[in-house]
Amino acid sequence: MLGWQVREPGSDPRRALRRVPMPVPRPGPGELLVAVDACGVCRTDLHVTAGELPVHRPGVVPGHEIVGHVLELGEDVTGFRPGDRVGVAWLRETCGECRYCRSGAENLCPRSRYTGWDADGGYADCTTVRADFAYVLPGGYPVAELAPLLCAGIIGYRALRRAELPPGGRLGIYGFGASAHLTAQVAMAQGARVHVLTRSVAAQKLALELGAASAGGAADEPPEPLDSAILFAPAGELVPVALRALDRGGTLAVAGIYLTDIPVLNYDRELFRERTLRSVTSNTRADGRELLAFAAAHHLAVSVSPYPMGEAATALSDLAADRVTGAAVLIC
């Protein structure tokens, strides 16, 4: 099979990635061998290829928004058959024994491992996944539209929960890429009024088409105080901007795995009056199952830009340059 490996981490994905022949992986006990049909291109992949996240596996194959079909079952696997369509996401495995796993916070497991960072992911013809971490996918979506749900959708769903948006509340979304355009739809389906703040004119247009109440520049002041906000852009300088936009008692959730430095905060302007700043770390499998169930019940408009698998480096370059509207997806 062929797979894209991170050979020289750096700012240029065309230099960082090499497509090379690789042996087809074998499923271990409890694992599935999955043929990749589509794989979303996530900003986390960009952080892996750029070296902004530390190297966990030299020469790793990125990609963790994987839609595929089962080729082979490892020992002791039940509940799946060859040919079944499955999803593979960022959270690859947890220990299942620590206090975080036992309390339902497996996303905080100190021994957690991740697809496309600790183990080879979906920028390849095949990958493996533990059967108990594979997702059953909703019907009614093409494979290209399913792929972004598996990270962009899931992490956005968790960020929305972390933002503690009240019923019928006012939500600000900073940055409007793959995750944000899905999260906005979830929030609006739940009765929220959504204001989008992003530097991309094309993204502003998409936000309004999807039903946002307003769309403006990333540093603009929204037309009304916000009950909650989510920062999707990996730009620390927007943290004080978003905090100042919050009403009293509002909450800002930072959704990314990577963020540039946050400027010094002014306590009175940005934190006083019980404003809350929270981070988001990965997701639990329960988050994934809930998001996919929501997507089955409320059809989401998934904006995708398809690329052939052979153009993975181009897709990442376009993502880095903000040339992608919605989600880039690699198609096998």
Phi, psi and omega in degrees: 000168176249145178211151178268120179250147173278103184262323182225083182307132181180180188287341181257107181302333181292332175271328185288326187258142172229136175265120189225157171293140180221152174290146175294127181293153177257136178287128176279181176304131180080007184247162173246141166267125187239129170278127184281124174262325179203151177217123177292153179254109187256152178299333175298324175301322179295320178294325177293313183290331180280348184081010177287337167258139183298149181291121175260329179220109180302136180070027183294149171270117180288178173109121183216022172239071195256127170246127182205188177229148186290128175261323188205147178257136170283176180300144172069017177272131173233161176089356178228155176226154173306136181099342180296138174278133182222161174246143177237129187241186185298310181288112185269318179195156174227170185284333181075002186238335185287172183294333178288314178298318183290337183262006180089008179249050185297341176297341180260008181302126180295340181254020179294150178229156193228140178291132179080010177223304176269337182218155183298139184250218195261004174278055185199174180286329183217158173208174175239160178207143171296134184301325181282358174248003177275146182254139167280132189257148179289153174278173175087004179236138169294160183301324181296328180276337176288324188304311182296337179298335191279352168219304179306314179291313185293313183291326175295322178297316179294320178299321178297320176295317180294332180284349176051052178291124178287160178305130180070019187281178181253116185246131172257135178239121182255117191089141185217069177255217187302311183288315186296321184290337174279316181299321179301319180292321177298313182297317181293324177296335178268007173099007182281157169258122190248132175243126184255132179237111184206149181282343184278122178294321178296321178292323176299317179298315179298319180301316180292322178297327180279351176113010178298147180289331177202162176212126181217188180291159186300325182262004180289158174273129179295162185289350177209157177299148185258141171282325182212158176213153175232129176260111177264328179294137182280046189241102183300334181294345178274351180299308178296327178299312181291322179297320179294335180281348182284144171285174177304135179076009182283164183232133173250125175252130177262117193270342189278159174278343181225141180213136172293168187300140177274130177297164176302131181270141172271119188302315185290317185282330192241337182240332183298166184068035172058036168286147185236136176246123184229149174261168177233128181240110175051217181200165171261163176296329177298320176303315181297313181296322180293317180296316181293325175294321177297318180295330177289323183275332181231101186297121181268140175276105184262112180275118183233149171242104184280144174226144170297151179304329179291353180246033181300318180296322177295317179299317179293322177298318178295321178296316180298327182267010180059036177264005182252128172257126186082230185237132170279139181224131176272131182247129177277000000 
